């Protein structure tokens, strides 16, 4: 995360510009190639980034001089083969260091013969492969997924509302009240929900609950990426709730209603255009728009993301407090409405306690 998540923003205006640009090309390529699902367009863009990165790297760091070649590791050249290997083997995230380390750790926990650990480890690996093959051929052998807590509400499509929740109806306050009134046309009382389970396994939380704890004891999970009017946007979730919305008429001609699960989010601005373009889309720096609260369908939320505070001097010369985007490797990356013109362009223990609290 330091190299491919935090680095481009933190090193902006710290290291010399040519080296930073070269680094951003590498980060852009790896973010594209580390998606679990990669389009051909993304694969071509990643390949172009890697090729241009290697060329610039060789010119910057050893000027392509043979007597300095021993200082350059073979992995520098290996990077240029990632795109072509993806066509043969699939996305590298499926067999990368993160995946392999996790697998080695899991197999290591299953060793039961300390006197001969390597043979035991090998046998456990073979057994794991056999079990996975059987489950692939006969899906019914797969253990059912753990059921949601009794107090959760299954919203379908992999989404679920999780406690905590208000015991009684409360009146929305401030900008949230205005946003709900604009969404429904009337002002209503609501019950707030604290967490949302996403189809990718992430859990989105809320400012309502996270701000009750000291900042040092909170791993912030309330910033989300979602679709709004057909474009990717970012926001901080204030809380989740369910609203009764009109749903046509019943058989008797009376107005019918249904429950709609929504999130109230405090919006971030679009990323700074110049910095996004300069960094090959590796640095998405946004401002939080004070007072801009929207009501969105929870099923428009795709991922939980990190929004890290920083104070950059933008290419325009403005210095101000902003937030930059960090996404979890392996998930689909955000593609904002700024044309990419670079190479290739064309849950913790506290959760379980809350689940079991009621």
N, C-alpha and C positions, 0 to 999 in steps of 0.2 A: 504493500500500500504506500510506503514511503516513496518508492521509485516511480510507480505507475499511477499513483493517486495524488499524493501531496506535493511531490517534487516540482512539477511545472509551475505551480502558483507560488510556492515558497521560494524558489530560486529565481523568479522573475526579477530583473534588475539587480540581482546579486552576482551572478556569474556573467562574464562577457557575453554580449548578444549573440555572436556566431555560435558559441558553444551551447547556449540556451536553446537556440533555434534547432540545432542538431539534436539535442536531447528531446525536444518536443516532437520531432519527427518520429523518433523511436517510440515514445509514449503513445502517440497517435496510432502507430502501426500495431503495437501490442494490445491496445484497448480494442481495436477492431478484431484482431485475430483471436482474442480470448473470449469471444462470445460463444455460447453454446450453439447458437444457430447463426450462421454467417451467410449473407447473400453473396452472389458472385460479384456484385458491385463493390461491397465492402472488402472482399478478398482481393480484388484488383487494386483497390486503394491502399490496402495494407502492404501489398507486395511493392507497389511504387514507393511507399514511404520507406520501407526497409532498404530498397535499392539505393534511393537517394541518401538515406542516412549513412549507409556503409561508405559510399563515395565521399561524402562530406567528412565522415569520421576519419578516413584514411588521410585526407588532405589536412585536416586540422591537427591531428595528434601525432602523425609521423611522416607526413608529407610524401608518403609512398616511397620512402627510401629503404632500400633493401637492408642496409646495415642496422635499421631500427625495427625490423620485422619481428625480432624475438620478443619485443615488448607487447605485441598484440596477440591476444588469445584467439584460438580457433573459433570460439563462440561468436566472434564478431562476424565472421563469414557465414556461420551456421544460420544466423538470423535470416539471411536472404533466402533460405530454402524453406522457411516456415509456410509460406503461402502454397508452394507447390506440394509440400508434404500434406497440407490440409486436404488437397484434392484426393490424395491417396489414402490417408488415415482418418480424416475427419478433424474437427476442431481440436487444436492443441490443448485446450482447457481440460479435455477428457483424459489426457495422458501426461499432463504437465507435472511440474514438481509438486504443486499443491495437492493434486489428486494422488500422486504416488506416495507422498509423505503420509497422507491420511490412510491410504491402504496399508502401508508398512506398519503404521501405528496400530491399526485394527488387527492385523495378523499377529503382531508381536504380543498383543494382549491375550491371544488364544494359545500361546505356547504353554504346554502342560508337561513337557519333558525336559527339564533343565539339564539332564545329563547328555542330551543330544539335541540341542536347540535348533541347529540349522536344518537337520533332517525333519524335525518336527514342524518347523516353519514352512519348509517346502511342501510337506504333506498337507498342512492347513491351507496353503495357497491352492493346491490342486483341488482339494475338497470345496473350497469357495467357488472355484471356476465351475466345477460340476453342478453345484447347487444353482448358480446363476444360469447355467445353460438349461437346466431343467425348468426353472421358473420362466425363462424366455419361451420355451417350447410349450409349457403348460401353465399359463398365467394364473389359473385357479390355485396353484400351489403357493402363491404369494400370500403372506400373512395380510389380513385386512389392515388398513391404515387405522391408527388409534382414533377412537371416537372423540368428538369435540366434548368439552366440559358440558355438563347438564345445563348450565346457565348461559351457554353460548347460543347464538342464533345463526343457523346456517343460511347464508344468502344465495347459495348456488354458485356454480362456476369456480369453486375453490375459495370463495370469500366467506368470512364468518366474523361476526361481531363478538368480542370477548369482554368480560367484565374487567374492571369495575364499571358500575352503572349507578346513576342517581336512584335513590330509593323513592323519591317523590318528584313530581313534575316541577320544573323550575322555569322561571321567566328568563329568556335570553337577554343579555345586556349589551349595550353599546353597538358597535358595528355588526356584531353577530345577529342582533335583533333585526337590524335594518336589512341585512342580507337575506335572512329567512323570510321577512315580510315581502321583499322583492321577488323571492322565489315562489312563494305560495300565494301572495296577494293579500294575506291576512297575518296578524300577529298571533302566535300560539305559544303555549307552554310545551316544553320538551323534556326528555330524559337523556342525559349525556352518557355516551359509552366511551371507555378508555382506550380500547385497542381493537385493531382489525387484522385478522389473518389474511394474507395474500396467497394467491395460487402458487407462487414460487417458494412458499414456506416462510417468507419474512413476516414479521409482525410490526405493523405501524402503530405507534403510540401517539399520545396527545400532549399538548402544552398544559392542558387542564390538570393532568396527573404528574407529569415530569417536573413541572415547576414547583411542586410541593417539596421536592427533595433538594439537598445541597447540590450545586453543579458538579462538585468533585465526585459525587456518588451516582451520577446519572450518565449512562451511555445513550446519548441523544438518538432517538429513533422516530422523531416526529416530522422529519422533512421527507417529502414524497415527490415522486415524479408522476405526472398524470397527463391525460389528454384532455384538452379544452379547445373546443371549436376546431378540431382537426390538427392541432399543433401541440408539441410537447411543452409543458410548463412545469414550474417548480413551486412548491408552497409548503408552509409550516401548518400542520394540522392543529387546530385549536381543540376540537373534539369531534366525535362521531355522534350521530343521532338518527332517529327514524321519524319521517314526516308522513302524514296522511295526504296523499295527492289524488287528484281526480283521475278516475279510470273509467270514463264512459258512463253508461247507464245500465241499470239492472233490468230484469224482465218486466218490472212494473213501471219502468220509465223514470225511476228515481236515480239521483246522482249516486254513482258508486265510487268508492275510494279504495286505495291500496297503500300498503306501507312501503315507503321508499327510503332505503338506507343512504344517508348522505354524510359528507364530511364538510366541516367549515374550515377553510384554509386561508391563511394570511399569505398573500401572493408575493413571490419574488419577481423582479423585473426580468426582461430578456437579458441574456448575457451581453456584455459590452462587445459590440460588433468588431471594433478594431483589434482588441486583444484576442478575441476568439479566432479571428482570421490570421493574426500575426503568429499565434501559437499552434497553427495547424489543427485547431479545434481541441487542443489539449488543456486549455484553461478557460473555463466558463465562469466568469466573475459577474455576480448579480448583486443588486440592492434589494433589501426588503422594502416593499411598498407599504408604508404606514397607512393603516385604515382601509386598505383594499382587501376586503374579506369576501370570499366567494363561497357559494354552496355548490358542491360537485357530487356527482354520483360516485359512490365508493368503488364501483366497478370500472371507473375510468382511471383508478390508481394502478400503476404498473409495478413500481419498485419503491423501496425505502432507500433514500440516498443520504449522503453526508453533505452538510453545508458548513464549511469551515470559515470562520471570520479571518479577514486579512485587511490590510490597508495599503493597497498598491497605488503607484503613480501610473495612471493609465497612459496609453499612447497619445491621448489628447492633452496630456499635461495635468489633468485633474488628479488630486490625491484625496481619497475619501475612504470611509469604512464600507467594506463590501463583504460578500461571502462567495467562496468558490466551491464548485461542485466536485464531489468525490463519489464514484459509483463502485459497487462491489464487482470484482472481476468475475466474468462468466455470464453476467446478465446482459441483456441488450442495452447498448449504450445510447445516450441521448443524442439525437441529431436535431439541432435547432434550426430555425428558419433562416440561417445565414449560410449563404453558398460557400461550400468548401472548395478552395482554389489551390490547395496544396498538391503534392504528388498524388496521382491517381484520381484527380477530381473529375469529372464528368458525372437466541433467547435464553434467558438466564433463570436462576432459581426463583427470583421474585415473580416471574411469570406464573410458575406453578402455584405459588402461594396465592396469587390473585385468582387463578382458576378455581382453586378449592375453597375460597373464602366463603362462598355462599352455598 
